[in-house]
């Protein structure tokens, strides 16, 4: 319940049905742990500015859909930014990570706000995608 996926159920029951149930449950927990570790590694790579490290093509079911959508999102971001934009993204992500490390906090202490209507960025599909990406990444730690 606390999110610790390292614990496993004892499978040394005398009853064969209980042994099989415990073994299946343990396999399910191990599979969920493996899938989440892969997703976490891919998100960490993205948070570090790597737009090429997607999820491995090994997932099935709900995790297969997550893997497919995550990898598609990376391709979309790379296409929108282009090669030079991807390099700038990596550079800025590295600088941002260093800034956070220097401040001793992994959370932003304040929100940046535009001072007036004239200083706001002009909405565009790439800008909207960037805002959605920033919002999604704000929920994950660096």
N, C-alpha and C positions, 0 to 999 in steps of 0.2 A: 504494500500500500504506500510505502514511503518512496518508491521509485528505485529501490535497491534490487537489481536483477541478478545479483550474484548468488543469492540463496536458492537452494534446491530442496525439493521434498524428498524425504526418505522413501526408498523404493524396496525396502526389505520386509514387505508384508507377507504373511502366510497365504493370504487370499490372492489368487492369480489376477482377478479383476482389479483389485486395489494396486497391485504391482504395475500392471499395464497402465492404469490411470495415472499413477505417479510418474511413470516413465514418460508418458505422453505429455503431461503437464511440464515436466522438466525440459523436454525437447521444445515445447512451445515457448517457455521462458528463455531458453538459450537462443532460439530463433529471433525472438523479439529483441533481446539484448544485442545480438549480432547486427540486426537491421538498424537499430537505433545508433549503435556505434558507428556504422558506416555513414548514416545520415549526419551525425554529429561531426564526423571527420570532414565530410563534404562542406558542411556549413562553416566549420572552422577555417577551412581553406578559403572559402569565399570571403569570410570576415578578414582574412589576411591579404585579400586582394587577388587571389588566384581564381581567374575565371575559366580555368581549364580542368580543374579537379572536380569532376562530377562524381556521382554515386556509381558504384560498380554495377554492371548489368547482370545481376544474379538474383534479384528480388522477385517475389511472386505476391499475388493478391494485393492487399491494400498497400504494402510496402513497394510492390512493383509499380503501382500507380504513382506513389510518392517519388520513387526513383525516376520514372519517366518524366513527370512534371518538373522535378528539380533540374534534371539535365536539360530539358527543353527551355526552362527559364534561363539557364546559363548560356545556352546557344543564342537565345533571343537577346540577352544583355550584350553578348559579344557582337552580334550583328548590329544592334542599335548603336553601340559605342564605336564600332570599327576597330581596326588594329591600333591606331594611335590613341583612341579613347580608352581602349582596354589597358594599354600601357599606363595612361594617366590614372586610371582607376586603381591599378596595382600600386603605383607610386603614392597616391593620396591615401589609400588604405594603410600602407606602411607608415606614412607620416602620422596618420590618425592614431594608429596603434601605439606608436612611440609617444605621442602626446598623452594618451591615456595612461601609459606606463609611467610617464614622468609626473603625472598628477597624483598617482597613487590610487586612482579610482578607475573602475571599469564602467562606471555609469556617468552620463552627462549630468552635471550639476545645474545646468540651466538650459533653457530652450532658446534657440536663435529665432528672432522674429524680425520681419521686415518693418521698417519704420513708417513707411507710407505706401500707397498704391503704386507710385511710380517706381519704387525700388524692388517690387516683386518680380520674379522671373515670369516670362511669358509662357503660359501653359502650352505644351506640345506633347505628342505621344512619347518621345524619349524622356521628357521631363516628368511626365506622369508616371512612366515606368520607373524612373529613378526614385520618385517619392514613394511608390509602393515597395520598392526594394529596401529603401531606408527604413520604412515602417516595419517591414518584416524582420529586418536585421536588428532592429532596436529591441526585439524580444529575446534575442540570443546574446549571451556574453561573449566577449572577445577572448 
